[in-house]
Amino acid sequence: MDTAGHRGIAMSGDMKIAVFFVGEVQDDGFNASALAGAERAAQDGLAAITLVSGVRYDQDEIRARLAEVVPEVDGLVFIGGQGNIATPEIAARHPDKRFAIVQGQKTGANLASYDVRQEDSAFLAGVLAAHLSRTGIVGHLSGHRVRPGLKGRAAFVAGVAHADPGVKVLTGFCGTQDDSAVTRRWAKAEIAGGADVLFTMLNAARRGAVEACRAGRVWQIGNALDWVAKDPEVFVASALARIDLGVERAIGDMVAGHCPEAIVEFGLNTGDAVSLRLGSAVPAAAATAVEAAASALRAGRISIPDTYDGPEFEPEAVRCDG
């Protein structure tokens, strides 16, 4: 097998499991969180874990790499909604092996899906953004149009409307999770359009949006990891999503021979799997509004939509190839 982007992190455990990443693992986003879960599973001796990374977001390339990896392992955990197409295909061709998608929406006889509900914390991010905005315009920026990202966008817009229906949202998918030059131009365009708070669902490309926010002196709300701790001058909050918990559960179930028929969800009611981390600059009134919305979500008094059919923001100076 081609060993580029392929390395082991444990030699214990009887079962061989590959954890498959689109893009780089150290991406300051979902992949980095997922990596932490894979490393803990390896340290606990659950299985012999192999990492497969550096795969482009291209379905033909994903299929080719899966075809190389799967014959040499007993199971495979695909990280991200990018796996919703190719993983069910290869699972059907290998009924003797076990498969899982973290942030997935597909299940089968030998395929499980685990979903850390980023949309819960994205909704709260929308509530916060509406309360913080002085211009009455906020922004959302993501990369690939995969199901988790689309659900997160729909939730953010719904959170803004819940807090203040009069606040406008500039929302776009720029087609990349890793190219900071693209995200810098997009973020600058949204800021030029009046957005004074940006919610970003990006990986390594978040750096470009951070640079644009720093230069434009506007707040950013991050996602997945604790960006308030990383850069409190730019990040007023971060919509946390513990993808690592989904990965650990997926590996544990796989080793136990358990394949849940329904999608396993982790949300606001699942410990600290999902939350909105607030920075010290958040006013007390805004923090109170966020907590009220969180309580309503936990109690089932708010239903978060998972689709958005409103206008898309696409700056003329940037070609979106997504």
C-alpha positions in Angstrom: 0.0 0.0 0.0 1.1 3.6 -0.7 2.2 4.9 2.7 1.9 8.6 2.0 -0.4 10.1 4.5 -0.7 6.7 6.3 0.8 6.0 9.7 0.1 3.9 12.7 -0.4 5.3 16.2 -0.8 2.1 18.1 0.3 -1.5 17.9 -2.0 -2.9 20.7 -5.4 -4.4 20.3 -6.5 -7.4 18.2 -8.5 -5.4 15.7 -7.0 -3.2 13.0 -8.9 0.0 12.4 -8.1 2.8 9.9 -9.3 6.3 10.7 -9.7 8.1 7.4 -9.3 11.9 7.1 -10.0 14.2 4.1 -7.3 16.9 4.3 -4.7 17.1 7.0 -5.2 15.9 10.6 -3.7 19.0 12.2 -6.2 21.4 10.7 -7.3 23.4 13.8 -10.8 22.1 13.2 -12.9 18.9 13.0 -10.0 16.7 12.0 -7.8 17.8 14.9 -10.7 17.0 17.3 -11.2 13.6 15.7 -7.5 12.9 15.9 -7.6 13.4 19.7 -10.3 10.7 19.9 -8.4 8.3 17.8 -5.3 8.8 19.9 -7.1 8.2 23.1 -8.6 5.0 21.7 -5.1 3.9 20.7 -3.7 4.8 24.1 -6.5 2.8 25.8 -5.5 -0.2 23.7 -8.9 -0.6 22.0 -7.4 -1.5 18.7 -4.4 -1.1 16.4 -5.2 2.3 14.9 -3.9 3.6 11.6 -4.4 7.1 10.3 -5.0 7.8 6.7 -4.8 11.5 5.8 -4.0 14.1 3.2 -6.8 12.9 0.9 -8.3 15.6 -1.3 -12.1 16.3 -1.3 -12.7 14.5 -4.5 -14.9 11.5 -4.6 -12.8 9.6 -7.1 -9.7 10.1 -5.0 -11.6 9.1 -1.8 -12.8 5.9 -3.5 -9.3 5.1 -4.7 -7.7 5.5 -1.2 -10.5 3.6 0.4 -9.9 0.7 -2.0 -6.2 0.7 -1.0 -6.8 0.9 2.7 -9.8 -1.4 3.4 -8.2 -4.7 2.4 -5.5 -4.3 5.0 -7.8 -3.5 8.0 -10.7 -5.0 9.9 -12.7 -1.7 10.1 -12.6 1.9 8.9 -13.9 5.1 10.6 -14.4 7.9 8.1 -14.2 11.4 9.5 -16.6 13.9 8.0 -19.8 14.2 5.9 -17.5 13.8 2.9 -17.8 10.1 3.5 -21.5 9.8 3.0 -21.2 8.8 -0.7 -18.1 6.5 -0.9 -18.3 4.8 2.5 -21.6 3.1 1.9 -20.4 1.9 -1.4 -17.3 0.2 -0.1 -19.1 -1.1 3.0 -21.5 -3.0 0.6 -18.5 -4.5 -1.2 -16.9 -5.7 2.0 -19.7 -7.2 4.2 -17.1 -9.0 6.3 -15.6 -5.7 7.5 -17.0 -2.9 9.8 -17.4 0.8 8.8 -18.5 4.0 10.5 -18.8 7.6 9.5 -18.4 10.3 12.2 -20.6 13.3 11.2 -22.3 10.8 8.9 -25.9 10.3 7.8 -25.7 6.7 6.4 -26.3 3.3 8.1 -26.3 -0.3 6.9 -25.7 -3.8 8.0 -22.0 -3.1 8.6 -22.1 0.7 8.6 -22.8 3.0 11.5 -23.0 6.8 11.7 -22.3 9.1 14.6 -23.3 12.7 14.6 -21.9 15.3 17.0 -24.7 18.0 16.7 -22.6 21.0 15.7 -26.0 22.6 14.8 -26.9 22.9 18.4 -23.9 25.1 19.2 -24.2 26.8 15.8 -27.8 27.9 16.7 -26.4 29.4 20.0 -23.7 31.1 17.9 -26.5 32.7 15.8 -28.3 33.9 19.0 -25.0 35.5 20.2 -24.1 37.1 16.9 -27.5 38.8 16.7 -27.1 40.2 20.2 -23.5 41.4 19.5 -24.1 43.0 16.1 -24.3 46.8 15.9 -24.7 47.0 12.1 -27.6 44.6 12.0 -25.6 42.3 9.6 -23.7 39.2 10.5 -21.7 36.7 8.5 -21.3 32.9 8.1 -18.5 31.3 6.1 -17.9 27.6 5.5 -16.0 25.6 2.9 -17.4 22.3 1.5 -21.1 21.8 1.0 -21.3 18.7 3.0 -24.3 17.8 5.2 -22.8 18.8 8.6 -21.8 22.2 7.2 -25.2 22.8 5.6 -26.9 21.8 8.9 -24.6 24.1 10.8 -25.4 27.0 8.5 -29.1 26.5 8.7 -28.9 26.4 12.5 -26.8 29.6 12.7 -29.3 31.5 10.5 -32.2 30.1 12.6 -30.4 31.3 15.8 -30.0 34.8 14.4 -33.7 34.9 13.5 -34.7 33.6 16.9 -32.8 36.4 18.6 -33.7 39.2 16.2 -35.5 38.6 12.9 -34.3 42.0 11.7 -30.6 41.0 11.6 -29.4 40.1 8.1 -27.1 37.1 7.5 -24.4 37.0 4.7 -23.8 33.3 4.2 -21.5 31.5 1.8 -19.6 28.3 1.1 -16.2 29.2 -0.5 -15.4 25.7 -1.7 -12.3 25.1 0.4 -11.6 24.2 4.0 -7.8 24.6 3.8 -7.0 27.6 1.4 -6.5 30.7 3.6 -6.1 33.0 0.6 -9.7 32.2 -0.5 -11.2 32.5 3.0 -9.4 35.8 3.6 -11.0 37.3 0.5 -14.4 35.9 1.3 -14.3 37.2 4.9 -13.1 40.6 3.8 -16.0 40.8 1.3 -18.5 39.9 4.0 -17.0 42.5 6.3 -17.1 45.0 3.5 -20.8 44.1 3.1 -21.4 45.2 6.7 -21.0 42.1 8.7 -19.5 42.9 12.1 -19.6 39.4 13.6 -18.5 36.3 11.5 -19.3 32.7 12.3 -16.8 30.4 10.6 -17.0 26.7 10.1 -13.5 26.1 8.6 -10.4 24.0 9.1 -6.9 25.1 8.3 -8.4 27.9 6.1 -9.7 29.7 9.2 -6.4 31.5 9.3 -7.4 33.7 6.4 -10.7 34.6 8.0 -8.8 35.4 11.3 -6.5 37.8 9.4 -9.5 39.5 7.8 -11.3 39.9 11.1 -8.2 41.2 12.8 -7.7 43.8 10.0 -11.4 44.7 9.9 -11.6 44.8 13.7 -14.7 42.6 13.9 -15.5 39.6 16.1 -15.3 36.1 14.9 -17.1 33.0 16.4 -15.2 29.8 15.8 -16.3 26.2 15.8 -15.2 22.7 16.8 -12.2 23.8 19.0 -11.9 26.4 21.8 -10.9 29.4 19.7 -11.5 31.8 22.6 -8.6 30.2 24.4 -6.5 30.2 21.2 -7.0 33.9 20.2 -9.2 36.0 22.5 -8.5 39.2 20.6 -10.4 37.9 17.5 -12.7 35.2 18.9 -15.6 36.4 21.1 -17.0 32.8 21.3 -16.6 29.3 19.9 -19.2 26.7 19.0 -17.6 23.6 20.5 -18.3 20.2 19.0 -16.5 17.2 20.6 -15.9 15.2 17.4 -13.4 13.2 19.5 -16.2 11.7 21.5 -17.9 10.5 18.3 -14.7 8.9 17.2 -14.1 7.1 20.5 -17.7 5.8 20.5 -17.3 4.6 16.9 -14.1 2.7 17.6 -15.5 1.2 20.8 -18.7 0.0 19.1 -16.6 -1.4 16.2 -14.4 -3.4 18.5 -17.4 -4.7 20.5 -19.1 -5.8 17.2 -21.9 -3.4 17.7 -23.4 -1.6 14.7 -26.2 0.8 15.7 -29.1 0.8 13.3 -29.9 4.4 14.0 -27.6 7.4 13.8 -26.0 8.0 17.2 -26.2 11.6 18.1 -24.3 13.7 20.6 -25.9 17.1 21.5 -26.5 19.6 24.2 -28.0 16.9 26.4 -24.9 14.7 26.0 -22.5 16.0 28.7 -20.0 18.5 27.2 -20.2 17.1 23.6 -21.6 20.4 22.3 -21.6 23.9 23.8 -21.0 27.6 23.1 -17.8 28.8 24.8 -18.2 32.5 25.6 -15.3 35.0 25.8 -14.9 37.6 28.5 -16.1 40.4 26.1 -19.6 38.9 25.9 -22.1 41.3 27.7 -24.1 39.8 30.5 -27.4 40.3 28.6 -26.1 38.4 25.6 -24.8 35.6 27.8 -28.2 35.4 29.4 -29.9 35.1 26.0 -27.6 32.3 25.0 -28.3 30.3 28.1 -32.0 30.8 27.7 -31.8 29.5 24.2 -29.7 26.5 25.3 -32.3 25.7 28.0 -35.1 25.8 25.5 -33.1 23.5 23.1 -32.5 21.0 25.9 -36.2 21.1 26.8 -37.3 20.6 23.2 -39.0 23.9 23.0 -37.0 24.9 20.0 -36.7 22.9 16.8 -33.6 23.6 14.7 -34.2 23.5 10.9 -31.6 21.5 9.0 -32.0 23.2 5.6 -31.7 26.8 4.4 -33.2 28.1 1.2 -32.4 31.8 1.5 -30.0 34.0 -0.5 -26.3 33.0 -0.8 -23.4 35.5 -0.5 -20.8 35.2 -3.3 -18.4 38.1 -3.7 -17.8 39.0 -7.3 -14.0 39.0 -6.8 -14.0 35.4 -5.6 -14.8 32.4 -7.7 -16.5 29.7 -5.5 -15.5 26.3 -6.9 -17.5 24.4 -4.3 
